[in-house]
Amino acid sequence: MESLKTPKLEIEVIERADYKWMLCVPASSVRIGETEREHVKKKVCIDYLRHIPLFIGKSRWECNKWLDANKKIVLKLGTLYEVA
């Protein structure tokens, strides 16, 4: 069941021009180091999701296998940083 605050992650597996496959996932700008956590705490900046390539494999199957093995990490990357 989805929470009202956390939308479902839009994970894509895309074929590149060089016939390799790329796993693109939405990642929090704070968690990838693009926005400073302290600025979000002080409400100077906001955290946002950005699609980034996280894994490149030889096949779609290999990307899905990697995603299954690392689902916990991908979910954490896709969770926005919030101040309580």
Residue pairs with C-beta under 8 A, 6 or more apart in sequence:
2 8
6 79
6 80
9 25
9 26
9 74
9 75
9 78
10 26
10 51
11 23
11 24
11 25
11 26
11 67
11 74
12 23
12 24
12 25
12 51
13 21
13 22
13 23
13 24
13 60
13 63
13 64
14 21
14 22
14 24
15 21
15 22
15 60
16 22
16 56
20 56
20 57
20 58
21 56
21 57
21 58
21 59
21 60
21 62
21 63
22 53
22 55
22 56
22 63
23 53
23 54
23 55
23 56
23 57
23 63
23 66
23 67
24 51
24 52
24 53
24 54
25 51
25 52
25 54
25 74
25 77
25 78
26 49
26 50
26 51
26 52
26 77
26 78
27 49
27 50
27 51
27 52
27 54
27 77
27 78
28 47
28 48
28 49
28 77
28 78
28 79
28 80
28 81
29 35
29 47
29 48
29 49
29 50
30 36
30 37
30 40
30 47
30 80
30 81
31 76
31 77
31 79
31 81
32 50
32 52
32 77
34 50
35 45
35 46
35 47
35 48
36 45
37 81
39 45
40 46
40 47
40 81
40 83
41 83
43 83
47 80
47 81
47 82
48 80
49 78
49 80
54 74
54 77
55 63
55 66
55 67
57 63
57 66
67 74
